[in-house]
Amino acid sequence: MPNHPGLLSTITSVFLVGLAIITMVVSTLWREVDDWATFFGTIAPGILPAVAASFGVIVAVCTLIYNANAAEDQQRRQHTINTLLQSRLSAEFRLHKERREAFFPEYQDVFYKDWIARRYGASQTRNGANSVRPHESARSLIELLNFYEFIALGVRKGDLDEQMLQRSVRGIMCNLVDDCRHLIGGIRVRSPLAYDNLCWLYLRWRRRDAVDIHGNPNERPIPTRPGDKDEWPDPPGA
């Protein structure tokens, strides 16, 4: 059966309404008919086909609802697959991931003030021959967050298959948000709606007892005010 929250309840409701109507008709006949021989001989042949037809309509409506939702679910899954293939496997996405790791490696907290310093600071490079400038690394980090904000919006609006995404990118997304939780908090102080969908999905997906590959706490809450190591300064020219 398609994984649609309201599908079973909708079909059940239609079926029960139809069954209630048929039951009401039968109950009325039971009370009103005195001569059952006459009823079955003369009246029933005209009524029973109508009752059977009504039941057939109910079954047809339930089938139509089921098929429509099955098609919608299939379309959603295909759209989810296409979104993942066209984004995470693209050369641009891999480039952003590589640039991000030059100055903001995985499993290290990204504080807002440090991101500001990289984004607007000096232009020394890293990564040897594949030199990456700090502002490029900072920008790529934001692009990765923006991608998962887009994914979260699709899940929230029902355009993407949440179960499929949760099985494929939950850990990657939650690791990224955990690394960037101070950065996201600083951005949301200035723009409260920034990454609203990403925060919503992170809250749904994160595991309270999660640890990273080093055994350290992971998938921690996104702060709503500066901590001891972060001042959340305004960007230059703000």
Sequence and secondary structure as in RCSB ss.txt:
>XXXX:A:sequence
MPNHPGLLSTITSVFLVGLAIITMVVSTLWREVDDWATFFGTIAPGILPAVAASFGVIVAVCTLIYNANAAEDQQ
RRQHTINTLLQSRLSAEFRLHKERREAFFPEYQDVFYKDWIARRYGASQTRNGANSVRPHESARSLIELLNFYEF
IALGVRKGDLDEQMLQRSVRGIMCNLVDDCRHLIGGIRVRSPLAYDNLCWLYLRWRRRDAVDIHGNPNERPIPTR
PGDKDEWPDPPGA
>XXXX:A:secstr
    TTHHHHHHHHHHHHHHHHHHHHHHHHHH S HHHIIIIIHHHHHHHHHHHHHHHHHHHHHHHHHHHHHHHH
HHHHHHHHHHHHTTSHHHHHHHHHHHHHS TTS   HHHHHHHHHS    BSTTS B HHHHHHHHHHHHHHHHH
HHHHHHHTSS HHHHHHHHHHHHHHHHHHTHHHHHHHHHH TTTTHHHHHHHHHH  TT B TTS B S    SS
  TT      TT 
